[in-house]
Amino acid sequence: MSLEILQAMQAAIVEAPQSGIRGIIISGQNGSFSSGIDLFTLLRAKPDYIEQYWQAVFGLAYSMAQCPIPIISAISGHCMASGALIAVFSDYRIMAEGNWNFGFTEVQAGIVLPECFQLALRRLVGPHQTMRLLMLGELLKPAQALNIGVVDELCPVDELNVTAIERLDTFLTLPETAFLEIRQMNKADLHQQFRSQEDLPIKAFVESFLAPDVQQQLQRLAVDLLTRLQRRRAVTF
């Protein structure tokens, strides 16, 4: 995800309830919901841009945590790293059936997600599964993601958006005051963790991201990714 996409998503989530919209669906292209951060740009970027980028990531999480209306993620394919964060900050997750991966791969680069992000996952799947997913960087296929509760439903990819709209319509037919009050009560821990955007550990996270060992590992991951992309193109063409 580019910086511009992150900023546009945050702006849309903030503006939606102000415009009278009662629910949000986040989706992606078939085959890829989101593969995570804009790795190649960040590896070339100066520290000021890197800090701005991570401010946008934390800002998007803050806006999703504080959003007063339900958010559904229609996971249209691979859902990795910060893409998986978007999913777990949603209220309901529908994943397309297929040979996709869902997971948090930050540990491969030596990155530790802060507590405010870990909480969003832990409240869905519990401490043990959270530890496995984050500490080992395990990748889940859709059925596995459904089994542990990190997604709520699977459906064929060509029915994904229609299914997401149907689920949101179901939410919106329920008594609004009761629905939103129950939602708020059950997200109180997340609201508390994200009570102030200024208090989020952005600077500490950026410092750890810029650490030499992390940067070296990110470079290795970038080389590996490029190699795999080149092999895929060689097979395709």
C-alpha positions in Angstrom: 0.0 0.0 0.0 1.4 3.4 -1.0 1.3 6.4 1.3 -1.4 7.9 -0.9 -3.6 4.9 -0.5 -3.2 4.8 3.2 -4.1 8.5 3.5 -7.1 8.2 1.2 -8.4 5.2 3.2 -8.1 7.1 6.4 -9.9 10.2 5.0 -12.7 8.0 3.6 -13.2 6.2 6.9 -13.3 9.5 8.8 -15.6 11.2 6.3 -18.1 8.3 5.8 -20.1 8.7 9.1 -19.9 12.5 8.9 -21.7 12.1 5.5 -24.5 10.0 6.9 -23.0 6.7 5.6 -23.9 3.8 8.0 -21.4 1.2 7.0 -18.2 0.6 5.1 -16.8 -2.2 3.0 -13.1 -2.5 2.2 -12.1 -4.7 -0.7 -9.3 -5.2 -3.2 -8.4 -6.6 -6.5 -9.2 -10.3 -7.1 -6.2 -12.3 -5.9 -4.8 -9.7 -3.6 -6.5 -7.8 -0.8 -3.2 -6.3 0.3 0.4 -7.6 0.5 1.3 -5.0 3.1 3.7 -2.1 3.1 5.2 -0.4 0.1 8.5 -2.1 0.8 10.6 -1.0 -2.2 9.6 2.6 -1.8 10.4 2.5 1.9 13.8 1.0 1.4 14.7 3.9 -0.9 13.1 6.6 1.2 14.5 9.1 3.6 13.7 9.0 7.3 11.2 11.8 7.1 9.1 10.0 4.5 9.4 6.7 6.4 8.0 8.5 9.5 5.2 10.0 7.4 4.4 6.6 6.0 4.1 4.9 9.4 2.1 7.8 10.8 -0.4 7.0 8.0 -0.4 3.3 9.0 -1.1 4.1 12.6 -3.5 6.9 11.6 -5.5 4.4 9.5 -5.6 2.0 12.5 -6.7 4.8 14.8 -9.5 5.8 12.5 -10.7 2.2 12.1 -10.6 1.7 15.9 -12.6 4.8 16.5 -15.0 4.5 13.6 -18.6 4.7 14.9 -20.0 2.6 12.1 -19.4 -1.0 11.1 -16.6 -1.9 8.7 -16.5 -5.1 6.7 -13.3 -6.4 5.0 -14.0 -8.3 1.8 -10.7 -10.1 1.6 -10.3 -10.8 -2.1 -7.0 -12.7 -2.1 -3.6 -12.6 -0.3 -3.8 -10.6 2.9 -0.5 -10.0 4.5 1.2 -7.8 7.1 -0.4 -4.4 7.2 -3.2 -5.8 5.0 -4.0 -8.3 7.7 -4.0 -5.4 10.2 -6.7 -3.7 8.2 -8.7 -7.0 8.3 -8.4 -7.4 12.0 -9.4 -3.8 12.7 -12.7 -4.4 10.8 -15.9 -5.6 12.5 -16.4 -8.5 10.1 -14.2 -10.3 7.7 -15.2 -12.3 4.6 -12.4 -14.1 2.7 -12.5 -15.4 -0.8 -12.0 -19.2 -1.2 -8.8 -20.1 -3.0 -5.1 -20.7 -2.5 -4.5 -17.4 -0.7 -2.4 -16.6 2.4 -3.4 -14.6 5.4 -0.8 -13.7 8.0 1.6 -11.4 9.8 5.1 -11.7 8.4 6.7 -8.8 10.2 8.8 -11.1 12.4 10.7 -12.2 9.2 12.2 -8.7 9.2 12.8 -8.5 12.9 9.8 -6.1 13.3 7.8 -6.3 16.5 4.2 -5.1 16.2 3.3 -2.7 19.1 0.7 -3.7 21.7 -2.0 -1.5 20.1 -1.8 -3.7 16.9 -1.4 -7.0 18.8 -4.5 -6.3 20.8 -6.6 -6.0 17.6 -5.6 -9.6 16.7 -5.7 -11.0 20.3 -9.3 -10.0 20.8 -10.2 -12.1 17.8 -8.2 -15.3 18.3 -6.9 -15.2 21.9 -3.3 -15.0 23.3 -2.0 -18.4 22.1 -3.0 -18.0 18.5 -1.8 -14.4 18.5 1.6 -15.5 19.7 1.8 -18.2 17.0 0.8 -15.9 14.2 3.1 -13.1 15.3 6.1 -15.0 16.7 6.3 -17.6 14.0 4.9 -15.6 11.1 2.6 -18.4 10.2 0.6 -18.1 7.0 -3.0 -19.4 7.0 -5.1 -20.6 4.1 -8.7 -19.4 4.1 -10.1 -22.5 5.8 -7.4 -22.2 8.5 -8.1 -18.5 9.0 -11.8 -19.3 9.4 -11.1 -22.2 11.8 -9.2 -20.0 14.3 -11.7 -17.1 14.0 -9.5 -14.5 12.3 -12.0 -14.4 9.5 -15.8 -14.9 9.9 -16.9 -16.4 6.6 -15.6 -17.8 3.3 -17.3 -17.5 -0.1 -16.4 -17.9 -3.8 -14.3 -14.9 -5.0 -16.9 -14.0 -7.6 -19.5 -13.7 -4.9 -17.4 -11.8 -2.4 -18.6 -8.2 -2.9 -22.2 -9.3 -3.1 -21.9 -11.3 0.1 -20.2 -8.3 1.8 -23.1 -6.0 0.8 -25.6 -8.6 2.0 -23.9 -8.9 5.4 -23.8 -5.1 5.8 -27.4 -4.9 4.9 -28.2 -7.4 7.6 -26.3 -5.3 10.1 -28.2 -2.2 9.0 -31.6 -3.8 9.4 -31.0 -4.4 13.1 -32.2 -1.8 15.6 -29.5 0.9 15.2 -29.1 2.2 18.7 -28.8 -1.3 20.3 -26.5 -2.6 17.5 -24.1 0.3 17.8 -24.1 0.3 21.7 -23.3 -3.4 21.8 -20.6 -2.8 19.2 -19.1 0.0 21.2 -19.2 -2.0 24.5 -17.3 -4.9 22.9 -14.7 -2.7 21.3 -14.0 -0.7 24.5 -10.6 -2.2 24.9 -9.6 -1.2 21.4 -11.1 2.3 21.8 -9.0 2.7 25.0 -5.8 1.6 23.3 -6.4 4.1 20.6 -7.9 6.9 22.7 -5.4 9.4 21.4 -3.5 9.3 18.1 -0.7 11.5 19.7 0.0 8.8 22.3 0.5 6.0 19.8 4.1 4.6 19.8 4.9 5.8 16.2 8.3 7.3 16.9 9.5 4.2 18.8 8.3 2.0 16.0 10.0 4.1 13.3 13.2 3.9 15.3 13.0 0.1 15.4 12.1 0.0 11.7 15.2 2.0 10.8 17.5 -0.1 13.0 20.4 -1.5 10.8 19.6 -5.2 11.4 15.9 -4.6 10.4 16.9 -2.7 7.3 19.3 -5.5 6.3 16.6 -8.1 6.7 14.2 -6.0 4.7 16.7 -5.7 2.0 17.0 -9.5 1.9 13.3 -9.9 1.8 13.1 -7.4 -1.1 15.7 -9.4 -3.1 13.8 -12.6 -2.4 10.5 -11.0 -3.5 12.1 -9.7 -6.7 13.6 -13.1 -7.5 10.2 -14.8 -7.0 8.5 -12.2 -9.2 11.0 -12.7 -12.0 10.5 -16.4 -11.8 6.8 -16.0 -12.1 7.1 -13.7 -15.1 9.5 -16.2 -16.7 6.9 -19.0 -16.3 4.1 -16.7 -17.5 5.8 -15.4 -20.6 
